[in-house]
Amino acid sequence: MNWEDKGFLISKNRYNENSVIAEFFTKNHGKTSGVIFGGTSKKIKNYLQIGNKIHLNYSSKSENKIGYFKIEIIQALSPLYFDNSKKLLCIKSAMSLIKLLSAELQKNEMIYDLIKKFYIILTHDNWIKKYIYWELDLLKNIGYDLDLNNFVEKETYNNSFVYVSKSSTKKIIPSFLIEKNMNDEEMSILLDGLHLVGDYLEKTILKPNNILLPLSRTQFINFLK
């Protein structure tokens, strides 16, 4: 089996002294993995950065055996943020979620387009807020739409309106998740939003399948504190 495609590097692991096993989310083949011979060489490993966009030539002797990639760089996206730890951790978090939540060898151009949209988000001033919306879009794409409007009610608190959950705990929900506005928010409110989405992800998808939340997402949130 042989094909050409383009995709974003979402994970890599050393295979032997000279090679790595890399996983990409591609436009036409979805999430797929293969060996890159010479992937530890200085020439190749410099652009084998998580999140980079790569042109792929894939070859495999059979569908039951792992194939291998010949690669060429299309866009070195991650190096643009080597001096911005927050955005670099966000890239790792986003790619870890793509790896975790996408199906193997199933074409999904909506997820591929979400990755492209993600890099546009990083160029905006309010990128953290837009990233939270991005995570919600990703969950919706795989069938887990967190429509908070069905789970909250508006109440008066300290002479202002707030959204609270309809559950017995009456947890306050960040209003930007309901109103989807683009106003600036305090970091504490953005962190509340990230924690809420993370809690939903864990309780609805991960824990029922005995899967842990990606460490990279936890590191990203901790760095924002």
ChimeraX attribute file (.defattr): number of C-alpha atoms within 10 A of each C-alpha:
attribute: neighborCount
match mode: 1-to-1
recipient: residues
	/A:1	9
	/A:2	12
	/A:3	12
	/A:4	15
	/A:5	15
	/A:6	20
	/A:7	24
	/A:8	26
	/A:9	24
	/A:10	28
	/A:11	20
	/A:12	19
	/A:13	12
	/A:14	14
	/A:15	15
	/A:16	12
	/A:17	11
	/A:18	12
	/A:19	17
	/A:20	21
	/A:21	20
	/A:22	22
	/A:23	20
	/A:24	27
	/A:25	34
	/A:26	26
	/A:27	18
	/A:28	17
	/A:29	19
	/A:30	20
	/A:31	24
	/A:32	21
	/A:33	22
	/A:34	20
	/A:35	22
	/A:36	22
	/A:37	18
	/A:38	16
	/A:39	27
	/A:40	18
	/A:41	12
	/A:42	9
	/A:43	10
	/A:44	16
	/A:45	13
	/A:46	12
	/A:47	22
	/A:48	24
	/A:49	19
	/A:50	23
	/A:51	27
	/A:52	20
	/A:53	25
	/A:54	23
	/A:55	18
	/A:56	21
	/A:57	15
	/A:58	20
	/A:59	17
	/A:60	15
	/A:61	11
	/A:62	10
	/A:63	8
	/A:64	7
	/A:65	9
	/A:66	14
	/A:67	19
	/A:68	21
	/A:69	22
	/A:70	17
	/A:71	18
	/A:72	15
	/A:73	14
	/A:74	15
	/A:75	14
	/A:76	16
	/A:77	17
	/A:78	19
	/A:79	16
	/A:80	10
	/A:81	14
	/A:82	12
	/A:83	9
	/A:84	10
	/A:85	13
	/A:86	16
	/A:87	20
	/A:88	19
	/A:89	21
	/A:90	21
	/A:91	26
	/A:92	23
	/A:93	21
	/A:94	23
	/A:95	24
	/A:96	20
	/A:97	19
	/A:98	23
	/A:99	20
	/A:100	15
	/A:101	15
	/A:102	18
	/A:103	15
	/A:104	13
	/A:105	14
	/A:106	14
	/A:107	17
	/A:108	19
	/A:109	15
	/A:110	14
	/A:111	20
	/A:112	20
	/A:113	11
	/A:114	17
	/A:115	22
	/A:116	13
	/A:117	13
	/A:118	19
	/A:119	17
	/A:120	11
	/A:121	17
	/A:122	18
	/A:123	10
	/A:124	11
	/A:125	10
	/A:126	14
	/A:127	17
	/A:128	21
	/A:129	25
	/A:130	18
	/A:131	19
	/A:132	20
	/A:133	18
	/A:134	19
	/A:135	20
	/A:136	18
	/A:137	18
	/A:138	22
	/A:139	20
	/A:140	13
	/A:141	16
	/A:142	14
	/A:143	9
	/A:144	15
	/A:145	12
	/A:146	16
	/A:147	12
	/A:148	13
	/A:149	12
	/A:150	9
	/A:151	13
	/A:152	19
	/A:153	15
	/A:154	14
	/A:155	12
	/A:156	10
	/A:157	11
	/A:158	6
	/A:159	7
	/A:160	7
	/A:161	11
	/A:162	16
	/A:163	23
	/A:164	20
	/A:165	17
	/A:166	14
	/A:167	9
	/A:168	6
	/A:169	8
	/A:170	12
	/A:171	12
	/A:172	17
	/A:173	21
	/A:174	18
	/A:175	16
	/A:176	18
	/A:177	21
	/A:178	13
	/A:179	9
	/A:180	11
	/A:181	11
	/A:182	10
	/A:183	8
	/A:184	11
	/A:185	13
	/A:186	7
	/A:187	13
	/A:188	11
	/A:189	15
	/A:190	20
	/A:191	19
	/A:192	14
	/A:193	20
	/A:194	20
	/A:195	15
	/A:196	16
	/A:197	18
	/A:198	17
	/A:199	14
	/A:200	14
	/A:201	18
	/A:202	17
	/A:203	11
	/A:204	12
	/A:205	17
	/A:206	17
	/A:207	12
	/A:208	9
	/A:209	10
	/A:210	9
	/A:211	11
	/A:212	11
	/A:213	18
	/A:214	17
	/A:215	11
	/A:216	18
	/A:217	21
	/A:218	15
	/A:219	15
	/A:220	20
	/A:221	17
	/A:222	10
	/A:223	12
	/A:224	14
	/A:225	8
